[in-house]
């Protein structure tokens, strides 16, 4: 999306791409974790899925593991432009996305205040039996990509209500508390011009615990959640020139306050805990510096 800090087309390879990073289609965007796709280098995706939501198409890439799929949800923007909403790596065994990645920019993703226009539904790009009905006990359906971050249109917002975009989060004083406050701060800090915030988020499974969802299905219960934000700056030609980043790690429990800064850390530390190489497409020198220093970027 050319509005994202001048970073080039969403299906284009960013200039200066890490040669050990991603090489396929929708997986070349700056915030994308390193992918392990089962695709030939000249293939952009395995299949596309026309969604029931008006103007929306999902693009699916197979992982080398048969139990995982990469999915990019897109919607129709101004001028009938195909706009990437967010990308995820979904895991059949964990019954949730292991990470979700998306950009924040006030021009590329404008806030038209459409509200929470969706109701939770199955994701048509992921096998139905891989998905959870979600919880309404002490744990609720915690958004990974916040509804408030996708307010361009009803279609863009409705895609945040796919059941693949939720995982069981402790509701009182976490999902509705410190986690929500972090989401609101990131949303407010979305830049204009040639800067873009890139966000990656996901669950941690560091304890062997489960819960029962509303469909009676036993599902793994995340022990915590992480979120990483990198602010990238681009020159007039669309080349990335600098970046700063910060990470957050939370336990999946009630917090006594909403001070998300107390849970901040480096992106390097989050990578150690979640096991993914985040922001793999950012040039190595810029990426390494941004991931080792926790800087408030929004």
C-alpha positions as CSV (number, residue, x, y, z in Angstrom):
1,X,0.0,0.0,0.0
2,X,1.7,3.1,-1.2
3,X,0.2,5.1,1.7
4,X,2.2,3.2,4.2
5,X,5.1,5.5,4.7
6,X,5.9,5.3,1.0
7,X,6.9,1.7,1.5
8,X,5.8,0.5,-1.9
9,X,3.0,-1.9,-3.1
10,X,1.7,-4.5,-0.7
11,X,2.6,-7.2,-3.2
12,X,6.0,-5.8,-4.1
13,X,9.2,-6.9,-2.5
14,X,10.4,-4.0,-0.3
15,X,13.8,-2.6,-1.4
16,X,16.6,-3.9,0.8
17,X,14.6,-7.0,1.8
18,X,16.5,-9.4,4.1
19,X,17.7,-12.1,1.6
20,X,16.9,-14.7,4.3
21,X,13.4,-13.3,4.9
22,X,10.2,-14.0,3.1
23,X,9.9,-14.1,-0.7
24,X,6.3,-14.9,-1.4
25,X,3.4,-12.5,-2.2
26,X,1.7,-11.1,0.8
27,X,4.5,-12.3,3.1
28,X,7.0,-9.6,2.1
29,X,5.6,-6.8,4.2
30,X,7.9,-5.2,6.7
31,X,6.4,-6.5,9.9
32,X,6.0,-10.1,8.8
33,X,7.8,-12.7,10.9
34,X,10.0,-15.2,9.1
35,X,7.8,-17.6,7.2
36,X,8.4,-21.3,6.4
37,X,6.1,-21.6,3.4
38,X,5.6,-24.7,1.2
39,X,5.6,-22.7,-2.0
40,X,7.8,-22.3,-5.0
41,X,9.6,-19.0,-5.1
42,X,7.5,-17.8,-8.1
43,X,4.2,-18.5,-6.3
44,X,2.4,-15.7,-4.4
45,X,-0.2,-17.9,-2.6
46,X,-1.6,-21.4,-2.6
47,X,-5.2,-20.4,-3.1
48,X,-7.6,-17.4,-2.7
49,X,-10.9,-17.5,-0.9
50,X,-13.8,-15.1,-1.7
51,X,-15.3,-14.2,1.7
52,X,-18.9,-13.6,2.4
53,X,-18.1,-10.2,3.7
54,X,-18.5,-7.8,0.8
55,X,-15.4,-7.0,-1.2
56,X,-13.1,-9.2,0.9
57,X,-10.7,-11.9,-0.3
58,X,-8.3,-14.1,1.7
59,X,-5.0,-15.4,0.4
60,X,-3.7,-18.6,1.8
61,X,-0.2,-19.9,1.9
62,X,0.7,-23.4,3.0
63,X,3.3,-23.8,5.8
64,X,5.8,-26.7,5.6
65,X,3.8,-28.1,8.6
66,X,0.5,-29.5,7.5
67,X,-1.0,-28.2,10.8
68,X,-0.4,-24.5,10.0
69,X,-1.6,-22.0,7.4
70,X,-0.7,-18.4,6.6
71,X,-3.7,-16.3,5.8
72,X,-3.8,-12.7,4.6
73,X,-7.2,-11.0,4.8
74,X,-7.9,-8.2,2.3
75,X,-10.7,-5.8,1.7
76,X,-11.7,-3.4,-1.1
77,X,-10.5,0.2,-0.4
78,X,-10.9,3.5,-2.2
79,X,-10.8,3.2,-6.0
80,X,-11.5,-0.5,-5.8
81,X,-7.9,-1.0,-4.5
82,X,-7.1,-4.4,-2.8
83,X,-5.9,-3.5,0.7
84,X,-4.2,-5.9,3.1
85,X,-6.0,-6.0,6.4
86,X,-3.7,-8.3,8.4
87,X,-1.8,-11.6,8.1
88,X,-1.7,-14.5,10.5
89,X,0.0,-17.8,11.1
90,X,-2.8,-20.1,12.3
91,X,-2.1,-23.3,14.1
92,X,-4.5,-26.3,14.2
93,X,-3.2,-27.7,17.5
94,X,-3.2,-24.5,19.4
95,X,-6.6,-23.6,17.9
96,X,-5.5,-20.0,17.4
97,X,-3.1,-17.7,15.5
98,X,0.5,-18.0,16.7
99,X,1.1,-14.4,15.4
100,X,-0.8,-11.7,13.6
101,X,0.9,-8.9,11.7
102,X,-0.5,-5.6,10.4
103,X,0.5,-1.9,9.8
104,X,-0.9,1.2,11.4
105,X,-1.0,4.5,9.4
106,X,-3.6,7.2,9.5
107,X,-3.8,7.7,5.7
108,X,-3.5,4.0,4.6
109,X,-5.9,2.9,7.3
110,X,-8.2,5.9,8.0
111,X,-10.6,5.9,10.9
112,X,-14.1,6.4,9.6
113,X,-15.6,5.5,12.9
114,X,-17.7,2.6,11.7
115,X,-17.8,1.0,15.2
116,X,-17.9,-2.6,16.1
117,X,-19.8,-3.7,13.0
118,X,-19.0,-7.4,13.2
119,X,-20.3,-10.4,15.0
120,X,-18.0,-13.4,15.7
121,X,-18.0,-16.0,12.9
122,X,-15.9,-18.7,11.4
123,X,-13.0,-17.7,9.2
124,X,-13.7,-19.0,5.6
125,X,-9.9,-19.3,4.9
126,X,-9.2,-21.8,7.7
127,X,-10.8,-25.3,8.1
128,X,-13.9,-25.0,10.3
129,X,-12.8,-27.8,12.6
130,X,-9.5,-26.0,13.4
131,X,-11.4,-23.1,14.9
132,X,-12.7,-22.5,18.4
133,X,-16.1,-21.0,19.2
134,X,-14.4,-18.8,21.8
135,X,-15.2,-18.3,25.4
136,X,-17.6,-16.3,27.5
137,X,-16.5,-17.6,31.0
138,X,-13.7,-15.8,32.9
139,X,-11.9,-15.8,29.6
140,X,-13.4,-13.9,26.7
141,X,-12.6,-13.6,23.0
142,X,-9.6,-11.4,23.0
143,X,-8.9,-9.6,19.7
144,X,-5.4,-9.9,18.3
145,X,-6.0,-7.2,15.7
146,X,-8.1,-4.7,17.5
147,X,-11.5,-3.8,16.2
148,X,-10.7,-0.2,16.8
149,X,-7.6,-0.5,14.5
150,X,-9.7,-1.2,11.4
151,X,-12.4,1.4,11.1
152,X,-12.1,2.3,7.4
153,X,-15.2,0.3,6.5
154,X,-17.7,-2.2,7.9
155,X,-16.0,-4.9,5.8
156,X,-12.5,-4.1,7.2
157,X,-13.9,-4.1,10.7
158,X,-15.9,-7.3,10.2
159,X,-12.7,-9.2,9.4
160,X,-11.5,-8.5,12.9
161,X,-14.4,-10.6,14.2
162,X,-13.3,-13.9,12.6
163,X,-12.8,-16.5,15.3
164,X,-9.3,-17.0,14.1
165,X,-8.5,-13.4,15.3
166,X,-9.3,-14.2,19.0
167,X,-7.9,-16.3,21.7
168,X,-9.0,-16.8,25.3
169,X,-8.0,-13.8,27.4
170,X,-8.8,-13.2,31.0
171,X,-11.5,-10.6,30.7
172,X,-11.7,-8.5,33.8
173,X,-8.7,-6.1,34.3
174,X,-6.8,-7.7,31.4
175,X,-8.7,-7.8,28.1
176,X,-10.8,-4.9,29.3
177,X,-7.9,-3.3,31.1
178,X,-4.2,-3.1,30.5
179,X,-4.4,-4.9,27.1
180,X,-7.1,-2.5,25.9
181,X,-5.2,0.5,27.1
182,X,-2.1,-0.6,25.1
183,X,-4.3,-1.1,22.0
184,X,-5.8,2.4,22.4
185,X,-2.3,3.9,22.7
186,X,-1.0,2.2,19.6
187,X,-4.1,3.3,17.7
188,X,-3.7,6.9,18.8
189,X,0.0,6.8,17.9
190,X,-0.5,5.8,14.3
191,X,1.5,8.2,12.2
192,X,1.0,10.1,9.0
193,X,3.5,11.0,6.3
194,X,6.4,8.7,5.7
195,X,6.4,6.9,9.0
196,X,4.5,3.7,9.7
197,X,3.9,1.6,12.8
198,X,4.2,-2.1,12.2
199,X,2.6,-4.4,14.8
200,X,3.1,-8.1,15.5
201,X,1.1,-9.8,18.2
202,X,0.4,-13.3,19.6
203,X,-0.1,-15.7,22.5
204,X,2.4,-17.5,24.7
205,X,2.0,-21.2,25.6
206,X,4.5,-21.6,28.4
207,X,2.2,-23.7,30.7
208,X,0.4,-26.9,29.9
209,X,-3.2,-25.6,30.5
210,X,-6.5,-25.8,28.8
211,X,-10.0,-24.3,29.0
212,X,-13.4,-25.2,27.5
213,X,-14.9,-23.0,24.8
214,X,-18.5,-22.2,24.3
215,X,-18.8,-25.2,21.9
216,X,-17.6,-27.6,24.5
217,X,-14.3,-28.0,22.9
218,X,-11.1,-28.3,25.0
219,X,-8.6,-25.7,23.8
220,X,-5.1,-24.7,24.8
221,X,-5.1,-21.8,27.2
222,X,-2.4,-19.1,26.6
223,X,-0.2,-18.4,29.6
224,X,0.3,-14.9,28.3
225,X,0.3,-12.6,25.3
226,X,2.9,-10.4,23.5
227,X,2.8,-7.4,21.3
228,X,5.7,-5.8,19.4
229,X,5.6,-2.4,17.6
230,X,8.2,-1.1,15.2
231,X,8.1,2.5,13.8
232,X,9.8,2.7,10.4
233,X,10.8,5.8,8.6
234,X,11.1,6.0,4.8
235,X,12.7,8.5,2.4
236,X,10.9,10.1,-0.5
237,X,11.9,7.1,-2.7
238,X,10.2,4.6,-0.4
239,X,13.4,3.2,1.0
240,X,13.5,2.4,4.7
241,X,16.1,4.6,6.5
242,X,15.5,4.0,10.2
243,X,13.4,2.1,12.8
244,X,12.7,2.0,16.5
245,X,10.9,-0.7,18.4
246,X,9.4,-1.9,21.6
247,X,7.9,-5.2,22.9
248,X,5.4,-6.1,25.6
249,X,4.8,-9.3,27.5
250,X,1.8,-9.9,29.7
251,X,0.6,-12.8,31.8
252,X,-3.0,-14.0,31.0
253,X,-4.5,-12.8,34.3
254,X,-6.0,-9.8,36.0
255,X,-3.8,-6.7,36.5
256,X,-4.2,-4.2,39.3
257,X,-3.7,-1.3,37.0
258,X,-3.5,-0.3,33.3
259,X,0.2,0.6,33.2
260,X,1.2,-1.3,30.1
261,X,4.7,0.3,30.3
262,X,5.5,-1.9,33.3
263,X,5.3,-4.9,30.9
264,X,7.6,-3.4,28.2
265,X,10.8,-5.1,27.0
266,X,12.8,-5.4,23.8
267,X,11.7,-7.2,20.7
268,X,14.7,-9.4,21.1
269,X,13.3,-10.7,24.4
270,X,9.8,-11.3,22.9
271,X,11.4,-13.3,20.1
272,X,13.2,-15.5,22.7
273,X,9.9,-16.2,24.4
274,X,7.6,-16.6,21.3
275,X,10.1,-18.4,19.1
276,X,9.6,-16.4,16.0
277,X,12.0,-14.1,14.0
278,X,9.8,-11.0,13.9
279,X,10.1,-8.1,11.4
280,X,12.2,-10.4,9.2
281,X,12.0,-8.3,6.1
282,X,13.5,-5.2,7.6
283,X,17.2,-4.8,6.6
284,X,19.4,-6.5,9.1
285,X,21.4,-3.6,10.4
286,X,18.2,-1.5,11.0
287,X,16.3,-4.4,12.4
288,X,19.0,-5.5,14.8
289,X,19.3,-2.0,16.4
290,X,15.5,-1.5,16.7
291,X,15.0,-4.9,18.3
292,X,17.7,-4.6,20.9
293,X,16.5,-1.2,22.3
294,X,13.1,-0.7,23.8
295,X,12.0,2.8,22.7
296,X,8.5,4.3,23.2
297,X,7.4,4.7,19.6
298,X,3.8,5.7,19.8
